[in-house]
């Protein structure tokens, strides 16, 4: 696990409208190498924009490596776009490409969900935004809402290590020759800013709970305020207890969650947890203006995170994830202002008295969904008593 390092520049980017132009500009300025990891690389307007920039870079001699998840590629990366990337001189790898349903095993649920891009050893991008147009969300007209960061400074060295390490590991497991070391160095990079930050990744070996532990450490030491915006919120026992304990000791805890339904089973199962949280004094605001895909948080006035990890079993127990954690008052304040504006202009608050007065049918639906998710996790071998415990809903 990396340590916090001072001397970084961390800039907040809002959705693809800000990320993609910044990413293209950085790729066009690349002199030596571009490393891109993404769960989804779609053949749409945004995907074409990024693909064209990557091909331009490769055409002028830059080494371009793109790692996509096998499941995400199966649904979004078309054969046509894949051929164009290959013809353009881009090295393309797929993480766990075997995704046929008749081959499905529990270990194949361990997907690569990270969204990272590192250009040379000068600038990197980390967040929750896939290479897909903000409008490309079935059944949702307004643009998708998400965040990323552009970083410079010593933390780019940590991102360099993470991208090179995973690339080499995937090549090794796919029996391909590699010129990338399996155990790269973390390059020391000069300070370029005033912000303290670190990269935290999650895998299924030594770093299984690193992102969850980073969240829990901050929540347990919070003194004034916790604001968490998360697309898929289905935390385990430890996480729920940390939030309720914070609320009960007087910390203002606010959850910004999505009101719109994408995955029905998880959506209703997560709402089975509302009762416990509301009773403890946690405020829940459901965002309804567009599809919320954010995975960010602010705690007190100096701690913030932006990344790919949801707070659900998939992200915290199965997927490879990457978040940047920042200790900086200015950045935390900027992100808090963004989240507060979303809460004020696009949410409906879940009131405890209204929630407890729901119909029996509504309550039954949430607990049936909760039971289904629990059963599915036990069947595939993830989760257990430490993740699930029944509370009043």
N, C-alpha and C positions, 0 to 999 in steps of 0.2 A: 504494500500500500504506500502510495506517495505521501510526502509531507507537504504542508503548506509552505509556499515559497513567496517571498516578497518580490516587488519590482515588476509586476505584470500590468498590462493594460487589458481590461475586460470591458467590452462594449456590448450592450444589449441590442439584439435584433428581433424585430417583431414579424413573425410569420414569413412566408416565402417572398412577400413583396419587398422586404428589406434584405433577407438573406441571399436570395439568388443573384441580384445585381452585385452585391459585395463579393460573393463567391466567384462569379465570372471575372470580376476585376482582378481578384487575387490570382486566379488561374492564368489569366492573360499576362500577369506580371511574373509568373514562375520562370525561374532560370534553370533549375536542376531536376526537381521532382514534385509530383502531386500524388498524394495518397488520399483516397476517398473510400469511406465505409458508409453504407446506407442499407437499411432494411428494404426499402422500396426504391427502385429506379424506374420510373414510369415513362412510357412512350407517349408523352403529351407535350404541351408547350414548355413547361418547366424542364422536363427531362431533356427535350431537344436543345434548350438553351444551354444547359450544363454540358450535355454531350458535345455540342459544337465547340464549346470552350476547351474541353478536354482534348478533342481531336486537333484543334489549333495548337495546343501546347505540345502534343506528341509530334506534330508536324515540324516544329522548330527544334526538336531534339530533346525535349523534356521527357523524363521517364514518368509515365502515368500508370498508376495501379488503382484499380477499382475492385472493391470487395463488396458483393451484395449477398443478401441472405437467399438461400435456395427456395424457401417458401415465398418470400416477397417477389423474387425473380419469376417464379412460376406464374404468378398472377399479373405482373405488371411489366416486366422486361420482355418485350416482344422479340421474336427471332430476328426481325428486320433491324431493330436497334442494336441488338447484340452483334449482328454481322457488321454493322457500320462502325461500332466501337472497335471490333477486331481489325477491320480493314484500316482504321485510322491509327493503328499501332498501339492501342491501349491494352494493357495486360489486365484481363478480367478473370476474377475468381468467384466461385459461388460457395458460400458457407453451407455445409450439409445439403448438397443438391438433391439427395434422395428423398423425395417427398410424396411418392406414390402412396395412395391410401392403403393399398394392400401390404405395403412395407412399413406402415406406421408402427413405431415403437416409442416407448416413453422417452428414451434418450433423444429421439428425433424432434421432440418438442423443445429441445434446447436450441433456440434460434439465435441469430446475430441481430440484435435490435439496436445496435449503436448507430449514431449519426455523427461521424467525425470527418473532417477534411483538414489535411495538413499540407501546406505549400512550402517547399524548401524547409528550412528550420526557422522561419521568420513569422509565420502567421498560421493560425488554425481556427477552425470553426467547430463548435460543439453544441448540441441541442437536441430537440425532439422532432425536427423537421425533416421528413423524407424528401427525396428528389421526386416531387409530384406537385402538380399545380394546386394551389390553395382551393380552387373551385372543384377539384376532382374528388368529390365526396358524394357517393350515391345517395339520393334522397335529401340532400342538404344544399340549398341554394346559396346562402351567404358564404363568404370565404372562411376556410378553416382557421382557427386561432391557435397560434403556437409561438414558441420562443427559441432563440439560439443566442450564442455569444461568439463574438470575434475576439480572439485572444492573441496577445504578443507577450514575449518575455520568457522567463524560465519555465513556466508551465507548458510551453510548446515543446520543451525537451521531454516532459512526461508523456505528452501526446505522441511524440515521435517514437518513444519506446513502445507505447501501446499499439500503435498501428503496425510497426515493423514486427513486433512479437506475434501478433495474431496472423499476419500475412504468412510468416514463416511457418507457423503451426499448421495453418490450413494447407499449405503446400506439402508439408511433411505428411499429413494424414491422407492426402490425396496422391501420395507417392510421386510427387513432382520434384524435379531438381530445383534448388533455390539458391539465389545469390544473396538472400536476406538472412542475417544471422538469427538463430532461434533465441539467443540471449543477447540482444543488443544493449549497448550502453545508453544511459540517460545523458544526453549531451548537455554540458553546462552552457547556458545561454545568458547573454547580458541582460541587465535590467533595462526596461523601457518605460516603466510606469510606476505607480505608487500603490497598486493593489496587491493584496496577498491572496493567493489562490492555489488550488491543487486539483488534479484530475483523480477521480475515484471510479474504478471500473468494477464490474461484477462478472465473475465467471463461475464455473462449476467445480473448481479445484480449491485453490488457496484463498480466493476472494469471494466466497459464496455470499457473505452477508455484509460486505464492506459498505455498500451504499446504504443499506438499512441501518447499520451501526452509526454511520455518519449522521443520518437523520435523528436517530434516537439520542445520540450524545447532545445534539443541539436542542432537541425538544426537552430533554430532562434538565437542562441548565437554563432554559428560557425564563426570563423574569417579567416581561411585559406583554409580548405579542407574538403570535404564530399565525402566519397566513400561508396556507398550502393550496395551490391550484393543481389539480390532477385530473387527467382524462378518465382513468380507470382506477377507482379508489376502492380497494377491497383488502384492507390491511389485516395482518395477523394479530394475535393476542398481544404481543409485546408492543406493537405500534399503537393499538387502540388504548391500552393501559397507559402508555406514556402521554397520549393526548388528553385522556380524561383526567389523569393526575395533574397535568399542567393547568387545565381549566379549573380544577378544584382548588388549586393553590393561588388562584387569582389571575392567571395569565389569560389574556384575551385570545381565544383560539377560533380561527375562521377557516372553514373549508370551502373552497370554490370548486364545485364539481359540475359535471355536465348534466343538463336536463334532457338533452336530445338523446334518442336511443340509437345506438349502432349495433351492439351485441346484446340482444334482449335478455338472455339468461344472466349475464354478468351484471347488466344494468339493474335488474330487479333483485338479484342476490345481494348486491352492495347496499341496497336500500334497507335490507334487513338489519344493518348495523346502525341505522340512523337513531333508533330509539335509545340505545346505550349512550351514544355520543351526545344527543340532545339533553338527556337527563343529567349528564355531567356538566352541562353549560357550554358545550361546543356549538358554535354558530355554523349553520350549513346554508350556503347560498348556491342555488342551481342556475347555471348560465344557460340561457335559452335563445340568445340572439343568433348564434351560429354554432357550428360544431367545435367544441373545446377539445384541443389535442395537447394542451400544455402539461408540462411536468416540471414545475418550478415551486420554490418556497422562499419565504423570508421569515427570519426569526430575530426578534428584537431589532436593534438598529445597526447590526454589523455583519450578519450572517445571511447568505443567500445561496441558492443552488439553481442551476439550469442544466437540463440534460434529457436523456432518453428514457429514464426509468420511471415507470408508473409505480404506484403503491398498491400492487396486487400480486397474486401468486405467480403470474407469468413473469413479471419483471424481477421480483425479489427471490424467486426460487428456480427459475428455468433459463431465462434469456441472458445473453451477454449485453451489458448495458454500460453507459458511460455518462457521468455527470461532472460538471465543474462546480466546485464549492468555493465560494468567495467570502473573504472576511474584509469588508470594506463598507464604510458608512454611506458613501455616495452611491455605490452600486446598489446596496440594499434599499436605499431610499428611492432610487429610480424604479426598481422593480416593484416596490410596495405601492408607489403611486400608480403604476400601470394596473396592478391587480385591484386596487381600490376603485379605480375608474370603471373597471369591468364589473365589479360588484355593484356599484352605484347605478350603472346605466343598463346592465343586461342580465340581471339575476332576479330570481324570486326566492325570498328567504323561506326556509322550512321552519315554520313555527311549531314549538313543542306541543302546544295544546291541540293544534290542528292535526299534527302527526299522530298523536295518541288517540284521536277521535276518528281515525280512518275506519272504514267498514271492515267487517270480518273477512270478506272476500279479498280485499286489498292486502290485509295482513297475511292471509293464507298464501297469496301469490308470492309475496316476498320470501316467505319461509320455505315454500316449495322450491323456488329458484335457488335459495341458499343451500338447501339440502342436495339439490342436483349438482351444484358446483362442488360441494364437499365430496360427494360420492365420486364424481369424475376425477378429482384430484387424488383421492385414495386409490382409485383403480389404476391410474397411471403412475402411482408411486411417489407423488409429491404432496407435501403437507401432512398434517396429522393433528395430534392434540395441541401442539404448540401453535398451530395456525388457527384452528377453529375452536370456539367455545360459544355456547348458545347464550344470547342475551335477549332481553325483552325488546321486541321491535314495534 
